Amino acid sequence: MSITNQTALQLAAQLRSGALRVSEVLDACYAQIEAAEPTVHGYISLCREDAYAFAAKVQARLDAGEARSALAGVPIAIKDLICTKGIPTTCASKMLEGFRPPYNATVIERLHAADLIPLGKTNMDEFAMGSTTETSAFGVTRNPHNPAHVPGGSSGGSAAVLAAGEAPIALGSDTGGSIRQPCAYCGVTGLKPTYGAVSRYGLIAYASSLDQIGPMGRCAADCAALFEIIAGRDEKDSSSMDFPAFSAAAALAGDLRGKRIGVPAEFLGEGLQPAVAKALREAAERFRALGATVEEFPLPMLAYAVPTYYIIACAEACSNLSRYDGIKYGHSAAGARDLLETYILSRSEGFGMEVKRRIMLGNFVLSSGYYDAYYKKALQAKRMLQQAYFKAFETYDMLLGPVAPTTAPKLGESLSDPLRMYLSDIYTVTVNLAGLPALALPCGTDENALPIGMQLIGKPFGESALFAAADAYQRTEDAPLGRL
């Protein structure tokens, strides 16, 4: 099996045994990047020189038998809204073009301490606002399974490079499905962690109460190993939480015998593509064969998911993005004649259309006379959604559902109809509103050979149960796994 076809854990085992050298793995990844990028365009920037310099240090430790983690020596792709010291971090926006942070995000420090090697920064929707990776200021990313289709978003670059063999593992971020949906569209696996499980220090914010960094890989075992490295309390992030230390080995040793899995009936209603519904039913049968009980139940609060999410997310986005004024942060317009014109021109030139749309929506719902009618009600609906999930978890150990109502749309289809793009998040946004963990994994393909994804939704800090279920599923015969 070629280097670029292997999982991260398979590569790590060969690096520890001496069967592979770190430089060999980097050579294979960069060769695949050169071959695939003209079509896929999953990366915004590469850090080849830094990668090889760090690889030499990692190799010395491996030679001495001092592997610092289960993934030591494995290259990793990083979504371009996670700060990397001295390496461009742009959020795929002209507003931050050329920005090189003076510090690393906490997750990057933890990757370095575990001897993972960043390959480069992956493309995304501008400031994580979008579901297709078409709103990037640096060009669209294409789905490796069919370049006429989108890879999903906003972590579309990270999912696409995994599917194309350009990286064995990656980091993304999920505000309303931005890890899970591209994983579903590209046929890979990814976790949106419990809110507070992973530090957000150094994550450039979209919506602070919803954003979470998470692992993306070719299988659940890879994601569990990466989650073990990045999870945990961080004093630099007041929203991060103390919780029992996560062990990938312990999580993957679990099984599904006796577990109860609920399927919200609303997940199977109008608008679900027949191929997606069929794949979900087949996945449910496979879980039953593994010893779980799977049954439908009503969760009517899901009807309020999309409006609640977009009111809260846009309100927080307009607040977070107000700092980019052409003076303190970001792009500064040339030729402005006064302060007001500096603000107007810098933001007009620096932000793309989708970002502007969400800033305007956020300012509207926070404005005098509309705050109570929209934002306050959205916060109340958020709490009711959370309570509905907690009620469901009194009966079920986890929930099962689709990630998106359809497989990956063609390029241009979603941008021409923003409402359609927003509605594609219907199955994912409630997880962020409730602060829950959810794991997306492939479960089949449609009639055009495009991947279909499902998600397992867990109790707060219930990542171990999700990884155990997903790993058991992926170990079954003919389970979809990995890359092209």
CORURSUL-V853766 format. One record per pair of residues at least 4 apart in sequence whose C-alpha atoms are under 6 Angstrom apart, sorted by sequence separation. I is the first residue (numbers start at 0). J is the second residue. If there is no record, write none. Layout:
i = {I | I}
j = {J | J}
This chain:
i = {22 | 31 | 32 | 35 | 36 | 50 | 54 | 61 | 67 | 103 | 111 | 124 | 142 | 151 | 155 | 161 | 173 | 176 | 181 | 182 | 206 | 222 | 226 | 287 | 308 | 309 | 312 | 316 | 325 | 340 | 341 | 343 | 344 | 345 | 346 | 357 | 362 | 366 | 369 | 370 | 371 | 424 | 430 | 444 | 445 | 457 | 466 | 13 | 14 | 60 | 61 | 66 | 110 | 124 | 141 | 150 | 160 | 161 | 173 | 182 | 216 | 286 | 287 | 323 | 325 | 335 | 364 | 365 | 430 | 444 | 473 | 13 | 14 | 82 | 89 | 133 | 142 | 160 | 161 | 172 | 182 | 216 | 323 | 325 | 335 | 364 | 444 | 89 | 132 | 142 | 171 | 215 | 232 | 413 | 443 | 444 | 124 | 141 | 142 | 214 | 232 | 443 | 79 | 123 | 125 | 141 | 232 | 364 | 442 | 80 | 87 | 88 | 124 | 125 | 179 | 364 | 441 | 442 | 79 | 87 | 88 | 124 | 441 | 87 | 123 | 157 | 332 | 440 | 86 | 332 | 440 | 85 | 331 | 439 | 85 | 330 | 439 | 84 | 438 | 84 | 154 | 438 | 84 | 131 | 227 | 324 | 437 | 84 | 330 | 437 | 83 | 131 | 132 | 143 | 325 | 403 | 436 | 82 | 130 | 131 | 132 | 436 | 82 | 130 | 191 | 130 | 132 | 154 | 158 | 190 | 224 | 129 | 153 | 154 | 158 | 190 | 223 | 402 | 435 | 152 | 189 | 127 | 155 | 189 | 188 | 188 | 124 | 151 | 152 | 188 | 123 | 151 | 187 | 188 | 123 | 150 | 264 | 123 | 259 | 260 | 261 | 262 | 263 | 264 | 92 | 123 | 197 | 258 | 259 | 260 | 261 | 262 | 263 | 264 | 91 | 122 | 150 | 196 | 197 | 256 | 257 | 261 | 263 | 90 | 121 | 150 | 174 | 196 | 198 | 255 | 256 | 263 | 90 | 121 | 174 | 200 | 255 | 173 | 442 | 173 | 198 | 441 | 172 | 172 | 74 | 75 | 76 | 79 | 171 | 172 | 198 | 317 | 72 | 73 | 74 | 75 | 76 | 78 | 79 | 171 | 71 | 72 | 74 | 75 | 76 | 77 | 78 | 170 | 195 | 196 | 71 | 74 | 77 | 91 | 92 | 170 | 195 | 313 | 317 | 68 | 91 | 170 | 195 | 406 | 67 | 169 | 168 | 314 | 168 | 313 | 385 | 402 | 21 | 381 | 402 | 401 | 402 | 400 | 401 | 400 | 399 | 399 | 398 | 398 | 11 | 397 | 397 | 50 | 307 | 46 | 46 | 45 | 44 | 44 | 43 | 42 | 43 | 42 | 43 | 41 | 42 | 41 | 300 | 77 | 78 | 75 | 76 | 77 | 78 | 75 | 105 | 104 | 104 | 41 | 40 | 39 | 39 | 206 | 206 | 206 | 205 | 41 | 41 | 41 | 82 | 81 | 109 | 305 | 81 | 80 | 80 | 106 | 304 | 272 | 32 | 271 | 272 | 31 | 261 | 260 | 259 | 260 | 262 | 28 | 259 | 260 | 261 | 262 | 260 | 7 | 3 | 6 | 278 | 274 | 250 | 254 | 7 | 253 | 251 | 250 | 180 | 209 | 184 | 95 | 94 | 94 | 194 | 193 | 193 | 193 | 192 | 191 | 191 | 190 | 219 | 190 | 189 | 189 | 176 | 188 | 219 | 175 | 188 | 175 | 94 | 186 | 93 | 175 | 149 | 183 | 148 | 149 | 179 | 148 | 149 | 147 | 148 | 186 | 217 | 184 | 193 | 193 | 183 | 183 | 187 | 162 | 162}
j = {26 | 35 | 36 | 39 | 40 | 54 | 58 | 65 | 71 | 107 | 115 | 128 | 146 | 155 | 159 | 165 | 177 | 180 | 185 | 186 | 210 | 226 | 230 | 291 | 312 | 313 | 316 | 320 | 329 | 344 | 345 | 347 | 348 | 349 | 350 | 361 | 366 | 370 | 373 | 374 | 375 | 428 | 434 | 448 | 449 | 461 | 470 | 18 | 19 | 65 | 66 | 71 | 115 | 129 | 146 | 155 | 165 | 166 | 178 | 187 | 221 | 291 | 292 | 328 | 330 | 340 | 369 | 370 | 435 | 449 | 478 | 19 | 20 | 88 | 95 | 139 | 148 | 166 | 167 | 178 | 188 | 222 | 329 | 331 | 341 | 370 | 450 | 96 | 139 | 149 | 178 | 222 | 239 | 420 | 450 | 451 | 132 | 149 | 150 | 222 | 240 | 451 | 88 | 132 | 134 | 150 | 241 | 373 | 451 | 90 | 97 | 98 | 134 | 135 | 189 | 374 | 451 | 452 | 90 | 98 | 99 | 135 | 452 | 99 | 135 | 169 | 344 | 452 | 99 | 345 | 453 | 99 | 345 | 453 | 100 | 345 | 454 | 100 | 454 | 101 | 171 | 455 | 102 | 149 | 245 | 342 | 455 | 103 | 349 | 456 | 103 | 151 | 152 | 163 | 345 | 423 | 456 | 103 | 151 | 152 | 153 | 457 | 104 | 152 | 213 | 153 | 155 | 177 | 181 | 213 | 247 | 153 | 177 | 178 | 182 | 214 | 247 | 426 | 459 | 177 | 214 | 153 | 181 | 215 | 215 | 216 | 153 | 180 | 181 | 217 | 153 | 181 | 217 | 218 | 154 | 181 | 295 | 155 | 291 | 292 | 293 | 294 | 295 | 296 | 125 | 156 | 230 | 291 | 292 | 293 | 294 | 295 | 296 | 297 | 125 | 156 | 184 | 230 | 231 | 290 | 291 | 295 | 297 | 125 | 156 | 185 | 209 | 231 | 233 | 290 | 291 | 298 | 126 | 157 | 210 | 236 | 291 | 210 | 479 | 211 | 236 | 479 | 211 | 212 | 115 | 116 | 117 | 120 | 212 | 213 | 239 | 358 | 114 | 115 | 116 | 117 | 118 | 120 | 121 | 213 | 114 | 115 | 117 | 118 | 119 | 120 | 121 | 213 | 238 | 239 | 115 | 118 | 121 | 135 | 136 | 214 | 239 | 357 | 361 | 113 | 136 | 215 | 240 | 451 | 113 | 215 | 215 | 361 | 216 | 361 | 433 | 452 | 72 | 432 | 453 | 453 | 454 | 453 | 454 | 454 | 454 | 455 | 455 | 456 | 70 | 456 | 457 | 116 | 377 | 118 | 119 | 119 | 119 | 120 | 120 | 120 | 121 | 121 | 122 | 121 | 122 | 122 | 384 | 169 | 170 | 168 | 169 | 170 | 171 | 169 | 200 | 200 | 201 | 140 | 140 | 140 | 141 | 312 | 315 | 316 | 316 | 156 | 159 | 160 | 201 | 201 | 229 | 425 | 202 | 202 | 203 | 229 | 429 | 404 | 165 | 404 | 405 | 165 | 395 | 395 | 395 | 396 | 398 | 165 | 396 | 397 | 398 | 399 | 398 | 167 | 164 | 167 | 443 | 445 | 463 | 467 | 221 | 467 | 467 | 467 | 402 | 431 | 407 | 329 | 329 | 330 | 434 | 434 | 435 | 436 | 436 | 436 | 437 | 437 | 466 | 438 | 438 | 439 | 427 | 439 | 470 | 427 | 440 | 428 | 349 | 441 | 349 | 431 | 407 | 441 | 408 | 409 | 439 | 409 | 410 | 409 | 410 | 450 | 481 | 450 | 459 | 460 | 451 | 452 | 481 | 482 | 483}
